[in-house]
């Protein structure tokens, strides 16, 4: 009996320690990033989170990444998307990336193009974050829905998703005095609500540029296949870092292939090189689609825009605000 009481007390002491450490770090990051002005969020207890996910049982898994896992959890009758970071993947110096995700998610939570952050729990070794529940789930690596080899979404839905994510990235680049660079734009960071509206998320790798500056030098972060080569070789983060990643995202949506895939010879190939190689050989790029859902003019313009986003030099790439406008024009094009 005494042993059981001691274990319970040790757990409570550990939770208080985590809450104090996480809370102080979170507050410091929040003040530094937003001058103390931020949207209010709710704090959940560890008991609420553990009960909602049955102690993070994988049967509630929505999406799994190297750095974190998404779970569905119901608290007080309401479904939530719960994000738990993988503790073993973060060194002491890298923990700031977790708080970065919370703070920047809070800043954009009133904008409809992002998955809305509702709260967090600080009673774990790393904060657990709680978001609105996206009824349709998350895109897969092919830019589709459900299992990896499942059917692609209709072209008009994929085009709409591209437009909405472009609007989200444009917001990050233009809405604040310090430009926010996402640094990890890819399908598996895009959720869909009940109306198939795209919601961009995950600010783990994001960075805010100094006010009045258009670049910053930083360590290379991101996902292989989506990473801007200029950034990779120079360490310079600019808004065009996101433009390149978004161009790859467009190609994935259009072709229905992952950013990196096994070619016919079994050798891994990235989607940009694949498209350029097809064009150089004078072959038509095969769009991933049902023949009955083809919109040739729209798809051709979409492909051309994606390739402009992926130009080798930053100065040859369009800004995201222009990309968003062009996708909207493509969406309005009549194509029979």
N, C-alpha and C positions, 0 to 999 in steps of 0.2 A: 504494500500500500504506500509506504513511504517512498519506495523507489519510483512508483508511478507518479506520485506527486512531484518528486524531484525532476523527472523527465519533462513533465508538463511545465514546471517552472522554468527549466532550462530553455524550452521552446519559446515561452513567452519572453524571456530575457533576450533571446536571440532576435526575435521579431522586433522588439523595442530598439535593439541596437541597429538592425537594418533600417528601421523607420527613421531613426535619428540620422544615420549616415546618408541614406538616400535623400531624405528631406532637405538636409542642409546643402547637399550638392545640387539638387534640383533647384532650390531657391536661388543659389548663387548664379547658376546658368540662366535662369529665367530673368533675373534682374539685369545681368550683363547683356542679354540679347534684346530685351524689350523695355528697358528702363522701368520695370515694374508694372507696365501696362500689358495686360494679357486677358484672354477669355477665361472665365472661371471653369474649373474642372472639379469633378467629384473624386473623393478618395474612398477606395474600397478596402475592406479588411482582407487579410489573407484567407480567413475562414470563408468569406463570400466567394472568393476566386476559386479556392480548392473545392468547395461544394459545387460550384457551377460547372467545373470541368472534371469532377471526380478525380481530383489530384492530377490533373493534366493527362487524363487517359487519351490515348491516340484515337480512340473511336470518335472523339469530338474534333479531330484534326480537320482544319479547313485547307491549310497549305503549309508546307514544310520547307524551310530554307536552312542553309548552313548556320546562319547566325541567330535564327529565331523560328518559332513555330506559331501558327495561328490556330486558335481553338474557337469553337462555338460554345458559349456558355449562357445559361439562363439565370438571371438574378432578379428576384422579386417579380417573376412572371414575364420579364422582358429579355429577348435574345440580344447578345452582344458578340462582337468579335474580339477575342482576347489574345494579345500578343505577348508571348513569353520568350525572352532572350536566352540563348544557350550560354550558360555561364562559362563553360570551358573554352569558348571561342574568344573571350575578351580578357586582355591583360589589364592590369591596373590603370595603365595610361589610356587604354582604348575604351574604358567605361564611359568616358565623356560622350561617345557616339550614341549611347542609349539615351542620355539626357537631351542630346541634340534632337533626337527623334521626337521626344515628348514636347520640347519647347517649340520646335518649328511646326509640329502637328497642331499645337494649340493656336499658334498664330494664324493658321489658314483654316481653322475649323468652321468658320462661318461662311466659307466659300464653297459653293455646291460642287465644285470639280474635285474636291478632296474627300477622302474618307474622314468623317468627323470624329475627332477624339472627344470622349466623354469623361474619362477619368483614368485613374491608375491606382495601383496598390504599391506602397513602399515597404511592405512587410515581407519582402523576399530579398535574397542576396543582390539581385538586380530588379529594378522596377518592372512590374507587369502592367501593360498598357491596355486600356479598355476603349473600344471604338463602337460606333454604330454598327449594326449587323447588316452586311450586304446580302440581300436575299438570293441573288443569282450566283454568288461566289466570286472566284478569282479566275482571270485568264490563265491558260496554260502556256508552256514555252512556245507553242506554235501559234499563239495568239487566238486560240480557240477556247472552247468551253468544255469542262469535264475532263475525261481521260485524254492522254496525249494523242491517241490514235482515233479519237472521236471526230465527228464531222465539224467542219468550220462553221462559224456563225455566218448568217447571210451577209452578202457584201455591203448592203446598206447599213447594217448594224456595225460592221467593222469600220466603215467610213465614218460613221457617227462617233465611234469610240476614239478614232484618231483625232477627230475634230475636238472632242471634249478634253482629251489629254493635252493636245496642243494649247488649248485655252488655259488649262491648269499650269503648264510650264510658262506660258506667257505671263500669267499672274505672278509667278515667282520672280520673273525677270523684270517686272515693271511696277509692281504694286508697293514696293518698299524702298526706303532711301538706300538700303543696302541690298543689292541684288542677291537673291538666293539661287544657288546652283544646286540642282537636285543630285546629280552625279550617278544616278542608278535607275534611269528610265528603261523599263522593260515590261513585258506583259505580266509577269508574275507579281508586279507591284501595282497592278490595276484590278480593282474590284468592280463589280457590277451590282447596282441596286435592282429593285423589283421592276423598274422601267427600262432596264438595260443601260442605264446611265453610268458612264465610266467615272470611277473615283480613284485618283492617284494617291498613293500612300508611300510610306517608308522614307524617312529623312535621316536614316542612320549615317549615310555618307555625305549628307548635304553640308554646304558651307555658305556662309554669308560673306560677300565681298566687302572690304572696307568702304565706307561711304565715299562716294565720288570716284572710286576706282573700278576699273573694268576687268581686273585680273588679280589673282593671288597665287603665290607659289606654295604648293602643298604636296604631301605624299600622295602617291597614286592610289586611288580607290575606285571601285566599280565592279562591273561584271564582265568577264571575258566574252568577247564577241560584240559588246555594246560600247566598249571603251574607245574614246576619241584618240587616234594615234598621235595627234599634236600634243595633247595632254599627257599621254603615256610617255613620250620621249622627252618632254620639256618640264613636266611637273607644273605647268601653268594652267590654272583653272580659269576659264572664261565662260560667258554665256554660250559660246559655240561648242563647249564641251557637251552641253545638253542637246544642242542642235544635232550634232553627229549621232548621239545615242537615239534621239527621236527618229532620225532617218532610218536607222537600223530597225527600230520598232515598227516603222511604216512598212519596211520590206517584209518583216515577219508577218504582219497582218495581211499583206497583199499576197504573198506566196504560200502562206500556211506552213512554213518551215521554221525550225528553231534558228537562232542567230548563228549557231555552229552545229553542223550535222555531218553525218558520215556520207561521203560521196559514193559514186558507183564503184570506185576501186577500194572502198573501205577507209580511205584517208579522210580525216576530218577537214571540212571545208567551211569557211565563214560565208554567210549569205551575200555579203557585198561582193566578194571576189567571184562568187558563183554567178551573180547577175552580170558583172562586168565581163566575165569570160564568155558567157552566152552571147552578149552583144558583140564582142570582138570577133566571134566566130560567125556572126550574122544569123544566129539562131534566135527564135522568138522565146522570150521569157514565159514560162508556164505559170499562170496565175492559179493559185490554189482555190478552186471553186467548182461548183456544179455548173455544167454548161448552160443550164437554164437560168443561172443567176449571174451570167457574165454581163459586164458593162464595159466594153472595150475602151471607149473614149475616156471614161472616168479613170479606169485602171491605168491607162497609158500616162495620163497626166499625173496621177498619183505616183507612179513609178519615177517619172522625171523629177518630180519634187523631192522624193526620197533621196535620189542620187545627188541632187543639188545640196541637200542637207549633209551628205557624206563626202563632199569635196575635200581634197587633201588640205587645202589652205583655208584658214578661218575666214579670210576676206572674201572667199568665193562662196561661202555659205550664207543663206538668208537668216535674218533674225527670226525668233520664234513668233513674234507678232505677225510677220508677213506669212510665215508658214500656216498659222491658224487661219488667216484671211484666205489664203489660196485653197486650203482644204474646204472651207465653207463654199467657195466658188465652185469647186469640183463637185461638191455635194448637190449644188443647185443645177448642175448641168443635166439637161435632158439627154438620155442615152438609151436608145431602143435597139 
